[in-house]
Amino acid sequence: MKQTVVARYNYRAQFGEAFQELFEKIGNMLLEGDYVLTAEVDQFEEEYATFLGRKFAIGVNSGTDALILSLLATGVGRGDEVITAANTFYATVAAICFVGATPVLVDPNESDYLINIDALKALVSPRTRAVIPVHLFGKAMDLQALRSWCDERGIWLIEDAAQAHGATISGKTAGTQGHISCFSFHPSKNLAAAGDAGAITLDDEKLSQRLRILRMLGQERQNEHVAIGLNSKLDAIQAAVLRWKLPYLEAWNKSRKNIAYRYRLCLQDMPVTFQDSEFDKGHVYHLFQVRTSQRDSLLNHLQARGIDATIRYPTPIHLQPAFQSFGWKKGDYPTAEILANECLCLPIRPDMTEEEIGCVVNGVRTFYGA
Ligand SMILES: *Cc1c(COP(=O)(O)O)cnc(C)c1O
C-alpha cells in the first residue's frame, strides 16, 4: 500500500483533548503498584454492566478468554457439542476446542451474514450443550426466541458480542440476551483497550461468582483453590483506559452509523451489496462490509490509493489448518466461502473527516469507472 490516506484506526482521537488527565492517573497507578483487581476494575465492571443493562460484568484478559471461561463455568467440555457460526472469527471456535468440546458450524444467511437460526436448530443433537451466536460486524441479532428454545432444552446460550458493544435490535441489546455474553476490548474493537482485554456479562449471581473464581486461578480466597481456573484478570490499567473511553462509546457508534449510511447512499448505484439490504439503525458497524465478485481487484485499487481497506476474514473457519482434525472440506459451508471470497471492509472510524469519507467513496466509484 502507498502512504496511508485513510487509516483504519486513529487511537490518538479516541483519547480526546484532556488525555493528560488519564496519563497522570495511569502514571500514579504505575508508581503505586495499583495493578491487579483494584477499585478501578470494580468500577469499570459496574459501569460496563450499567451501560448494557446487565447485572454483572466481569473483566478478563481478552475476548477469547471470556469465551473459554464461559464454557468452563457452564461445564461444557469433552464429549459436548457447541454450535456456532461458520463465518465467525477464529477465537469463537478455538475457545470451544480449548475446553475439549466439538464445534458444530452453521452456514450464515447470505442476506445479513449472521447465523441461520433454523439451520442452527436443525443441528442440535443429544450432545449439544451450548450455542454461540455471534453478532458479526456489529449487527445485533434478536435472540429472544432462541433463548426460550435453549431454555426448554437445557442448552446454554452464550453470546459472542466481541464486535457489537452497544448494538441493538428491536429494543434488545447485544450482550444481554444470552445466559452469558462475551466481549473483547482488543484495540481493533469499537471499545478499545490499550492491549488485550475482555469482559463477560450476565445476570446470574451464582454463575458470576463462579466466573470470578475461574478468572483468578480458581481461588475462592487467597491460597484456597477450589477450581481449575485460568489466570485471566482485566488489568487495572486497561480498566482505567476503558473507563476513560466508555462515556464516548455511544457517540462513536452513532458516528460509525452515520458514515455507514453515507457509504450505502453514495454507493447504492454501484454493483456492490452490503450486509443486509435494509439500513439497520441498531448496527454499530464494527466493520463495514462491501460485497463484490471483483473483491481482490477492488481491494488492490483502494490500497493503491492509500485507503486502508482489508478483508475479514479471507479464510473461513472450516478451511483453517488449525481445525483440520474435524475433517471439514471446501464446499461444506458454501455461503461462508462466498463471503470470504467476495467481502472487503472499508475503513470506518468515528473520527473520519468528510474528506476521508469522500476519498473512500471515490475510491470505490472510480474502480467501476464512475
Ligand atoms: C475479537 C473477537 C474475539 C476475540 O477477542 P480477543 O480479545 O481478541 O481475544 C472473539 N470473537 C469475535 C467475533 C471477535 O471479533
The ligand as an SDF file (V2000), in Angstrom:
LIG
                    3D

 15 15  0  0  0  0  0  0  0  0999 V2000
  -12.1090  -10.1600   18.5880 C   0  0  0  0  0  0  0  0  0  0  0  0
  -13.0130  -11.2990   18.6450 C   0  0  0  0  0  0  0  0  0  0  0  0
  -12.8530  -12.3250   19.5860 C   0  0  0  0  0  0  0  0  0  0  0  0
  -11.6390  -12.4650   20.4530 C   0  0  0  0  0  0  0  0  0  0  0  0
  -11.3470  -11.3830   21.2480 O   0  0  0  0  0  0  0  0  0  0  0  0
   -9.8370  -11.1530   21.7190 P   0  0  0  0  0  0  0  0  0  0  0  0
   -9.9800  -10.0600   22.7300 O   0  0  0  0  0  0  0  0  0  0  0  0
   -9.0440  -10.7250   20.5270 O   0  0  0  0  0  0  0  0  0  0  0  0
   -9.3350  -12.4070   22.3090 O   0  0  0  0  0  0  0  0  0  0  0  0
  -13.8070  -13.3200   19.6370 C   0  0  0  0  0  0  0  0  0  0  0  0
  -14.8540  -13.3340   18.8070 N   0  0  0  0  0  0  0  0  0  0  0  0
  -15.0310  -12.3730   17.8740 C   0  0  0  0  0  0  0  0  0  0  0  0
  -16.2300  -12.4410   16.9830 C   0  0  0  0  0  0  0  0  0  0  0  0
  -14.1170  -11.3320   17.7540 C   0  0  0  0  0  0  0  0  0  0  0  0
  -14.2900  -10.4090   16.8160 O   0  0  0  0  0  0  0  0  0  0  0  0
  1  2  1  0
  2  3  1  0
  2 14  2  0
  3  4  1  0
  3 10  2  0
  4  5  1  0
  5  6  1  0
  6  7  2  0
  6  8  1  0
  6  9  1  0
 10 11  1  0
 11 12  2  0
 12 13  1  0
 12 14  1  0
 14 15  1  0
M  END
$$$$
